[in-house]
Amino acid sequence: MSQFASQDPGAPAFAVVHTGQPGAPAPKSPRNLPHRGGEANPSVEALRTRFGVAIGRHEVVWGDTTVYVARERLAEIAQWLHDDPTQRYDYLVDVTAVEYRDEVRPLEVVWHLRSLSYRRFLRLKTELPKNGVTPLEVPSVWGIWKGADWLERECFDMFGIRFAGHPDLRRILLWEDYKEGFPLRKDFPLRGRFSRAEQLTNALAADPEARYSMEELSVADAFASLPEDMRKRLGGGERVGE
């Protein structure tokens, strides 16, 4: 039974999540926001009080707050934002990265967080110098938000950023033996590093099913447990989810 399931057989199977605090006014879409500036997310000041110099600059763009944090304390900061009752960032929206054409400007790793309880959005960033010395690696937040699993894998696949502590860090969009590098890096050629013939040869030689995890294989095994009418539809080639 799920940890969220109710023990009362007459109650709903799962708890209903409501945003905001009890008695808080209904949310309204903000209007006439300045491009830059404006009121920062109050979590920024709380972060500075708690973590001091580990919290760098912040900026507010179109009402959204971005704060830069020290890489070596990223995991601690993320855990506090998730656990502290005055913050409660319980939803990890995305993990991604940004690389600029400026060869000196660091690569940025980005986490988009939402606190459903306080109706807040916060963007965390940390910078990775592209000096060939500093490893392109940050702590995984999978232990805090399980939804980070595939998000971190995609970021690794596209940018080559490693997430220390991830339980299964491997490519997710490209095959495991893909040799051309990381397609969203600025040094990646638009047509790839290999000729079209070499790309085709490498793709045909790959076995994309060779490294499914047991969890992923269990999804395929679950076909037998589906209702008979659904098995017939899917077995007959019905396309779903499109």
Beta strands, then each sheet from edge to edge (+ up, - down):
strand 1: 55-61
strand 2: 64-69
strand 3: 91-98
strand 4: 107-115
strand 5: 120-128
strand 6: 137-139
strand 7: 162-164
sheet 1: 1+ 2- 5- 4+ 3-
sheet 2: 6+ 7+
end
